[in-house]
Amino acid sequence: MLMHKEIIVLGCGNILFGDDGFGSSVVEHLQGCCFPADKISVIDAGTSVREILFDLILDEQRPRKIIVIDAVDVKRKPGEIFRIDVEELPRNKVDDFTLHDMPTSNLLRELRDLCQVDVVIIAGQVESIPEMVRPGLSDALARSVPVAAEEVLKLCDDSIRRVS
């Protein structure tokens, strides 16, 4: 089952709104990588991350680690890749469909604090998110997809080695 793995990687966002599709693009890039199928699940959560996190909270068999990949706007250089803590998630996009919704950040906190799941958020600084449908990442964020994918691979490799 996809959810019963040691590590779950979730790419978040809406591919129809420019840079908001960053998480999905990183997951697509990772699809060509060889992960130990018994240990790691890589999922394009799209705009359904809340439902997946809620299912994980209710499940008795939870992952040890969840890696969330999403686009954010925290006024850094467009295309910059960085880790962000759940408490640092920007609140300026409360109405969109991605990770920045308060219920989603609450679910991540609950997984981390009450369920003892290691939660890592890899963020990509957007150049812009259009108000109308316009698929495709900006050049700056598109160039950063392999960088974020490499960060995910390192996190997974480090986690698997520590347990082995």
Buried (B, 14 or more C-beta within 10 A) or exposed (E): EEBEBBBBBBBBBBBBBBBBBBBBBBBBBBEEEEBEEEBBBBBBBBBEBBEBBBEBBEEEEBBBBBBBBBBBBBEBEBBBBBEBEBEEBBEEBEEBBBBBBEEBBEBBEBBBEEBEBBBBBBBBBBBBBEEEEEEBBBEBBBEBBEBBBBBBBEBBEEBBEEEE
